[in-house]
Amino acid sequence: MYKSLLFGENISYSRKANTRNGDESNMEQKKLPEKQARILYISLAAMLVIIMVISVITAINKRNHSDRAPLDTTAPIQSAQLIETRPAPSTRAPVQTAPIRNEPQTPSTDKPVIGEPSEDEPSEDEPVSVPKVYVMPTEGNIIKSYSVDLPVYSATMNDYRAHTGIDIFAAEGSHVYCFTDGVVKDVYNDPMMGVTVSVDHGDGLVSYYQNLKDELAEGIKAGASVSAGDSIGCVGASCLVELSDESHLHFELRCDGRPVDPAEYLSALKDTSGSLE
């Protein structure tokens, strides 16, 4: 009987233990959803807080933007102050022109043609030509003319040959002058024509002064600028092929390297004394 009672107590104790374990298990099972629900509530609350913070920040930014003055798109944008520009001071002296006199003019009966320049007045595009000044290379008459097509007799060489210039009579020591403005091209001693000075006058025209003395005028050298009437040197006796002729200056003109007749320029030539003869 004692064993049965003891066995019964054991059975009741085990039942109580099982019941207690079951209750604890049930409690734990009940607590698990509560934890999950708590975590969910906390997450939702955090999200709500974040949304509220974002809403507040957005509202503040909108208020700041609304407080700013609207940009006037119609007004011109001035990014910088206008800087007054002035021309740099010129290093050249001012050109002073003479006053123009207004003279009375008679009205013309001809109708002006619009768009066509007058024949008497040069066009603005056309350069105004300045007439050149010419002088005789030396004072004297021409004693031997230019002749390249018909040979002329040479007393020195005792033959007939072309004469590519003119011989102007002048005593030895007579001054020789520059034909017109130019630049000294060369100074040399030709084996046949003697002491020679060549002057480039532009446009392919070059003058040659031959049979000169060794002593030339001061400053006469290659590259020197000379004007019409400037002294080049003096007549000499250095031309070997014309020694038998009278004392003279041998004067030549060449255009683009070809001899031309200086007589073509005689109408514009005059000697330093103002006389052609």
Helices and strands as residue ranges (DSSP letters): H 2-67, E 142-144, E 147-154, E 159-163, E 166-169, E 175-177, E 182-190, E 194-200, E 205-212, E 225-226, E 231-234, G 240-242, E 248-255, E 258-260, G 262-265
